[in-house]
Amino acid sequence: MLEMIQKIFPEPVRRIFPALEQMGTLEEIRVRAGQPFLFQAGETEYFLDEKHGKLTREHGLACVAKKEDLAQMMVLLSRYSLYAFEEEIRRGYITLEGGHRVGLAGQTVLEDGKVRTLRYINFMNIRIARERKGCAAGLVPYLYHGDQIYNTLIFSPPGMGKTTYLRDAVRLLSDGCAGKKGLRVCVLDERSEIAACHLGIPQNDVGMRTDVMDSCTKAEGMQMVLRSMAPQVIAVDELGCEEDFEAVEKVLYSGSCILGTVHAENMDELEKKSVLRRWKKDMVFERLVRLGKKEDRERYFEIFDGSGNRLC
């Protein structure tokens, strides 16, 4: 599973990837010029012990990433053609085959007040793609309304798995579940995190009846798919700006349903945004789903109706 990630690293990091494959809980790898290679597995951080060719918890044994390492990684990431990945670099990430995503940071180059590209890229965050098929199996049956679904908003603080649940819900709705036939779903994947397209092909399983609009703003993408793809469900991650909310309202009057996510700790925080407060008052979203995490890191969900009454 980590083969595509291994290819972008310099020696000696490549040599320890067989051990990484056995970890199972590896979530991300941080590479910062002048700082240790850092491997995050759950709540635990590991460093690379170059001398012994293994991972260690001891900071003093850590192998430090050099600027030359990051420069080599950028060449390998772009397949020796940085120009071909200019748009991805401008957005700050590159998606690898397999759905793994490499976040980039450095010095921005501005043009007319907007980011034109990045240079001096000395910071990388490699996020390991792990599909959790079936995680939304208990949730999706509550979303159905006849042969369609309720307009549904999933909310939680960061790191609770909103995107993971959204991805699996899309797959289940698309393929059909709970005795229901599959629906036409359009995914608006502004940051390539849901379908994780590589060269236009989804690396994650988003279902047989799902179309993906990749690397497009949510607001513009919603109008495009409404005109061209006749979706029954539009799935969108991390609604945030006013433009997103305006686009959602247009979709709601089009006959398509919305399955979206938004950052919020709880119902009170959900109402801090004026638009969400109005939507709740008008019951625009008929299902509100709050994700949480227990002390043992197990995820759970709570389902509310559009006015905030708990259903389960």
N, C-alpha and C positions, 0 to 999 in steps of 0.2 A: 504493500500500500504506500510506502514511503519512497518508492523507487524514483519517482519524478522529483521529489524534494532532494534526495541524495545527490542527484546529478548537478544541482546548482551550487553545491558546497565545495570548497577547496579541501585538499588534504590538510590536516589529518582528520577533519570532521567526518569525512565519508566513511572512514574505517569503523566508526562506532555505530553506524546505522543498523547493523544486525541486532545490536543490543536494544536500540530504540524500538525496533519492531516488536520486541517482546514486552515492552512496557504496557502497551494498551491504553494507558491513560494520558499519553503525551498530547498536549493541547496546542502548544506553540513553542517556537524557537526564536529568541531575540538575538539579533546581531547588531552590535553598536561598535563603531570604530574606537579602539582604545579601551574597550571594556570586555569582560569575559563573555564567551558564548554562553547563553543562558537557556536552559531547557525547562519548560513549565509542565508539570504533570500533576493535575489537580491543584492542591494547595502547596505542593512541594517544588522547590527549585533545585535544579542540578547544574553543575558546571562540567566542562570537559577537562579531564586530567590527561593532557597530551602525552606526558611521560609514560603513563601506564596504559594509554589507549582505552580509557573507560570513563564513565560518568562518576562524579563525586559530589558530596555535599560540602566539601571543604573549599572555601573561597581561595585559600592560599595556593591551591594546586591548579587553579583555573587557567585554561589557555585563553589568551586575549586575542580578540579579532583585530586585525590590522586594516588600514585603509585599502591596502592592496587586495586583501581578501574580499572586501565589499566591491571593489572595482571588478574583480574577476567574477564575482557572483552576478553582477549586473550584465556582464557580457554573456554569461551562460543563461541567465534568465531570458535575455532578448535574442537568444540563438545567434549571437554575433551580429545583430542588426538593431541597435538602439533606435534607429529611425523608424523601423517597422512597428515599434511599441511606443511611439511618441505619445499617442492619445492615452494609453494606459498609464504611462509615467506621469502625464499631466494630472490624471485623476488620483494618482497616489497609490496605485496597486496594480499587480499583475496576477492573473489567475492561471494556475498551472493545470496541465492535464491531470485528471483525478479530482479536481475541485479545490485543491489546496490554494491558498491565497497569500501572496507576499505583499504586505504593506510597506510603503516606501516613505521616507522622510529625509529632508535635506534643505537646501536653500531654494526658495521659490524664485522663479523668474517671472515678473509681471509684465503684462501688456494691456494697456488701457484699463488698468486696475484689476485685471483678472489674471489668474495663474496660467502662464503659457507652458511652462515645463518645470521640472526639478533638476537641479544640478548639485554636485557635491553630496550625492546620496550616501550618507554614512550611517543610516539607521534602517533596519529591516525587521519586520515582524512576520514570521512565517506561521500561519495558522493552519493547523492540521484538520483536513476535512474528514469528518466521521459522520456518516449518515446514521441516524437512529430510527430505522424503520419500525413502525408500530408504536412509537411513543404517543402519537395522537389518536390511536385506535379507540381509547376510552372516551375521548373528547368529541370526535366527529359525529357520532350518532345524535348528540344533543343539538347539533347545528342544523339538522334537516328540518325543513318546513314543507311537507308534502314531497314533491320531486325536486324542490329547490332547497336553498339554505337560507337561514336568517342572515341579515347583514350583521357581521360579527367583528368585534374588535378585541384583540388579545393584548393584554397589558401586563407589565411587570417592570422591575428595575433592570438595569443592564446585567447580563450574565446569567439570566434565569432560563434561557433557552427559547425565547420567542421565535427566532428565526428557524430553529430546529423543529419546533412544533408546527410552525406555519408550513414549512417544506413538507412535512409528513402529512399534514391535513390536505395540502394540495394534491399529493400523490393519491391519497385515499379517495378524495372527491372525484378526481380524474378517472381513476380505474373503477370506481364504484365500490361501496361497502355498505354494511348494515342492511343488505337486501335492496339497496337503491342502485339504479343504473348510474353510470359515470356521467359527469358533467363536463362541458367545455370550459376549461379554465385558462385564463391568460395571466401569466406571471410578469409583473413589472419589476425587473431585477436591476435596479439602478446601480447597485454596487456589486453585482455578480455574486451575491452571497446565497441566494435561494437555489437557483439551478446550477450556479457555478459554471457558466458556459466557457469553453475553451475553443477558440476558433469557431464560435457560433453553435457548438454542440453542447447540450447540458451534460455535465459530468455527474450530477446527482439525478436520482430517479424522481421525476416530478409527475409521472403518470402518462398514460398513452393518449389522453385527450387534452394535453396541456401545450399551449404555445407560449413562447418566452420572448419578451421584448427586453433585450439585454443592454445595459449601460445607457439607459435613457432616463431622463428625469421623470419622476412619477406623474407629474401634472401633464406633461406633453404625451407621455406614453399612454395614459388612460384615454385620451382623446383619439390617439392613433388606433388603439386596439378596438375601441368602440366602432370606429368607421370601417375597419377592415377585417376583424376576426370574429365578430358576433359572439362574444363570450357570454356564458351564463354566470360565471364567477370571475371577478378580477381580484387577484391576490397581490398585496402590496405591503412591503415591510417598512417599519419605522416612519410613520406619518409624523410630520413635525412642523413644517412651515405653513404659512397662510395659503400659499399657492397649492400645496397638497390638499388642504381641507376644501378649498374651492373646487378642485378637480373631483374630489370624492362626491361632493354634492351634485355635480353634473351627472356622475355615474349613477347615483341613486335614483335619478329621474329618467334613466335610460332603459330600465328594465333589467339591467345586470345587477348582480349582488356583489357586495364588497366583503372580502376577508382580509383584514388588515391588522397591523400591530402598532403600538405606540408605547413610549417610555412613561411609566407611572408606577409609583410605589404601591398605591392603594386607591380606593375610590375617591378619597378626598383630594389627592394629588391629581387625579384624572380631571377633576372639575376646575383646577386652577387655570386651565386653558379655556378662554371664553367660548371658543367654538365647541369644544368637547362638552362644556357645561350646557350649552344650548342644545347640542345633539342629544344629551341625556334627558333634558327636559322634554324634548319633542320625541323621544324614543326612536331616533333615527337608526341607531344600532339596536337590534332586538336581542342580541346576545353579547354580553361582556364577559370575557374570560380572564381571570387573574391567575398568573403562574407564580408559584413560590417554590422554595427549597427548604427541606427539613435539615436538621442538624447533621444527618448522615449523608447529605448532599442529594438525597432522592427528591426528584421533582414532583409537584402535585399541582392540580388546578382546581379553581372554584368557578362556578358558572352563575351569572346573574342575568336577570332579564334587563330590558332596556332602561328601566327606571332604577335599577340597582338592587332589586330584591333577589336574594340568593335562591338559586334553584337547586344547586347541589355542590 
